[in-house]
Amino acid sequence: MRMLMKVLIGNLIIVNYAIAEIKVSAVTATASTEICKVVMTQAYEAIGEQVKFIDLPGVTSIQYADEGKTDAELFRISGVDKKYKNLIQVPIAINYINATVLSTNDAIEIGSWKDLAPYRIGIRRGVLFSTNNTEGMNTFEADTSEQLLKMLEAGRLDVVVLTESNALLNLKTYPYKNVKIIASVQKIPLFHYIHVSKSHLLSSLSEQLYIMKESGEIENARINYLNKFLK
């Protein structure tokens, strides 16, 4: 009987552990995703929570979080909670992106977002910093950076907008002919979002991320990733 009780208690602990796991949706296949995973794993573990990341296409990822199919969205730019009403922005930035423009044409000069208007622009589907800043322009969306850069290389696009880290990673990984970064147009902070059902975590997550920011852990996560994969 005593042995049976131990088994039952052990099983109960396992069930409770699984239920308590925080499911975080994340945009698949970006450098920012990998950096932010490191940051948020440390943050959640520091407040006593286990985290499981679910990689999804850009639009699907944030929809899952907003609908409560996951407990949080790994990262987005500031203000997406105005559209996705069930999400709460954790106020400490966990990473940042440098919005960069790639092309095969050295004659194209880009100094700001508005300078992209005359061109055929490739952007990642569901990636809001590029979607918002190219609204009304001639854009083509794809699920992966690789798809966009292949189209650029083939002459079907004039420019592609990616984060700097994602651009560098792709240029290192694939031998694109004549594709290069021609401009940087904006530096944008990124924030973690939790579903309203997890609002009780907002204070502890905010406090922990502030500690990590002040100690340099957040910046170190970015530096370590870039040094490991992009050098």
Secondary structure, 3 states (H helix, E strand, C coil): CHHHHHHHHHHHHHHHHHHHCEEEEEECCCHHHHHHHHHHHHHHHHCCCCEEEEEECHHHHHHHHHHCCCCEEEEEECCHHHCCCCEEECCCCCEEEEEEEEECCCCCCCCCHHHHCCCCEEEECCCHHHHHHCCCCCEEEECCHHHHHHHHHCCCCCEEEEEHHHHHHHHHHCCCCCCEEEEEEEEEEEEEEEEHHHHHHHHHHHHHHHHHHHHCHHHHHHHHHHHHHCC
